Amino acid sequence: MNPDSRHYLAFNLGYPNAYDKALRRSGDALMVHGKCSSAGCYAMTDALMEEIYGLAREAFIGGQESFHVHAFPFRMTAANMAKHAKSEWYPFWKTLKEGHDYFELTRQVPTVAICNRRYVVNVSMAAADVAKLNPQAACPAFHRPTPSPFSPKPGEQIAESRVVAPGPKMRTAENMDSDAPRSGLTKAVVSSPAWWNRMLSGFGLPFAK
């Protein structure tokens, strides 16, 4: 976590992860940061980075030692997948879509195993610890549990309420739902889906235009 980044706010994604190392990929310091441009990192703009950084900070304050980051090349709808079906990255993106679809259905972070130099998403392994697999070795026997759709129980939802972290902000409750551009963003970008809650560390490979 870097609150003094020259790109406003930033945190390190931890690249390369076990998957990247298994494929002998080089590089480091892959950051998520503010501003509108980047040299190979994720530039989120200052206003949106403020929200992302605040969520990460509060997770640590709340006792978490880490947090998952989901990164996708585009919103992984069937139409977008068909549009990019000829991409060399399409087989890899199909794996990412498994995690994307699991979250969309359950609102839970999917289990991700790394074995046989690939990601295996939403699996259960009776004879192995998913977090301690050898990324280079063959995958142990596993099965995919049937996911349960998210269905909040009555009385467990907070309606018409916002959780606001303390401190000054570029975005406020008053302007959050307005049509006014923020940090130079156009209305089209501002109204795009909230991608930040569906990122996964190590999934940040080349983005499709």
ChimeraX attribute file (.defattr): number of C-alpha atoms within 10 A of each C-alpha:
attribute: neighborCount
match mode: 1-to-1
recipient: residues
	/A:1	14
	/A:2	14
	/A:3	13
	/A:4	9
	/A:5	12
	/A:6	11
	/A:7	21
	/A:8	16
	/A:9	23
	/A:10	24
	/A:11	18
	/A:12	14
	/A:13	22
	/A:14	13
	/A:15	20
	/A:16	19
	/A:17	15
	/A:18	19
	/A:19	22
	/A:20	18
	/A:21	14
	/A:22	18
	/A:23	13
	/A:24	10
	/A:25	12
	/A:26	9
	/A:27	9
	/A:28	12
	/A:29	13
	/A:30	18
	/A:31	22
	/A:32	21
	/A:33	29
	/A:34	24
	/A:35	18
	/A:36	14
	/A:37	13
	/A:38	14
	/A:39	8
	/A:40	11
	/A:41	15
	/A:42	20
	/A:43	19
	/A:44	21
	/A:45	20
	/A:46	22
	/A:47	18
	/A:48	21
	/A:49	23
	/A:50	19
	/A:51	16
	/A:52	20
	/A:53	20
	/A:54	15
	/A:55	15
	/A:56	18
	/A:57	14
	/A:58	12
	/A:59	14
	/A:60	12
	/A:61	10
	/A:62	9
	/A:63	8
	/A:64	11
	/A:65	8
	/A:66	9
	/A:67	13
	/A:68	14
	/A:69	17
	/A:70	19
	/A:71	21
	/A:72	22
	/A:73	15
	/A:74	14
	/A:75	16
	/A:76	17
	/A:77	12
	/A:78	9
	/A:79	10
	/A:80	11
	/A:81	17
	/A:82	11
	/A:83	10
	/A:84	15
	/A:85	14
	/A:86	10
	/A:87	12
	/A:88	9
	/A:89	15
	/A:90	14
	/A:91	11
	/A:92	14
	/A:93	20
	/A:94	14
	/A:95	15
	/A:96	21
	/A:97	18
	/A:98	16
	/A:99	23
	/A:100	24
	/A:101	14
	/A:102	19
	/A:103	18
	/A:104	14
	/A:105	13
	/A:106	14
	/A:107	16
	/A:108	15
	/A:109	19
	/A:110	18
	/A:111	15
	/A:112	17
	/A:113	23
	/A:114	24
	/A:115	21
	/A:116	17
	/A:117	18
	/A:118	20
	/A:119	17
	/A:120	21
	/A:121	19
	/A:122	19
	/A:123	17
	/A:124	18
	/A:125	14
	/A:126	11
	/A:127	9
	/A:128	13
	/A:129	11
	/A:130	20
	/A:131	10
	/A:132	10
	/A:133	17
	/A:134	17
	/A:135	20
	/A:136	16
	/A:137	12
	/A:138	13
	/A:139	19
	/A:140	15
	/A:141	11
	/A:142	15
	/A:143	11
	/A:144	12
	/A:145	9
	/A:146	8
	/A:147	13
	/A:148	11
	/A:149	13
	/A:150	12
	/A:151	9
	/A:152	8
	/A:153	7
	/A:154	6
	/A:155	7
	/A:156	7
	/A:157	9
	/A:158	7
	/A:159	7
	/A:160	5
	/A:161	7
	/A:162	8
	/A:163	6
	/A:164	10
	/A:165	11
	/A:166	7
	/A:167	5
	/A:168	7
	/A:169	12
	/A:170	13
	/A:171	16
	/A:172	10
	/A:173	11
	/A:174	7
	/A:175	12
	/A:176	12
	/A:177	11
	/A:178	12
	/A:179	12
	/A:180	13
	/A:181	14
	/A:182	19
	/A:183	15
	/A:184	13
	/A:185	14
	/A:186	12
	/A:187	13
	/A:188	9
	/A:189	11
	/A:190	19
	/A:191	13
	/A:192	9
	/A:193	9
	/A:194	10
	/A:195	12
	/A:196	16
	/A:197	16
	/A:198	19
	/A:199	17
	/A:200	21
	/A:201	15
	/A:202	20
	/A:203	21
	/A:204	18
	/A:205	12
	/A:206	10
	/A:207	10
	/A:208	10
	/A:209	6
